[in-house]
Amino acid sequence: MSRRERKKQETRSAITEAARALFAERGYGATRTRDIAEAAGIATGTLFNYAPTKEDVVLLVWKARATALMESGLAAAAAHADPAYGVAALFGPIFCFYGEDLELGKVFLQQATYASATDPEMAALSEGFVARIGLILAPHAGLSALHAALNVFAAYHTVLTMLLGGRLSSPERATNMLRDLVRVQIHGWQT
């Protein structure tokens, strides 16, 4: 990696960490882009080179956390022979991430959902994640693994909105509900 690329990575990391800390401390609504730039040790104009809006800053934070959670979750899922428990191991940490701050979780979900249409990196993350879920489910769902993965992802999204909307009291309850929904789907794969 060139010196310039390293510097860009460092700046992006500084922005991400500053925004994450400020969102946790002050909340999303009370955090200004100027505050994020100051906490990151950069000029506001530099921040806008990386993220033109506060919503884009949210996506930087989401991409960094979600990517790490997905990777660790995929590794945990591979350790389970039962696909329902594998899916629970995969998504449990993600529910915990969203559950840390439900209001910010709503912003994360909104930005992540709608950015996929215009952000090639987001589209690749989402589509790659679904494909990797399909690989986990392939031994159980056979040739329908991609359809099964899409159904699991839709169930995850539904359960996540229930968690963020206060209809589920904890990330653990969300994980258990998703596991139960996958169990129902497994029955369909086996018939």
Disulfide bonds with the S-S distance in Angstrom:
none
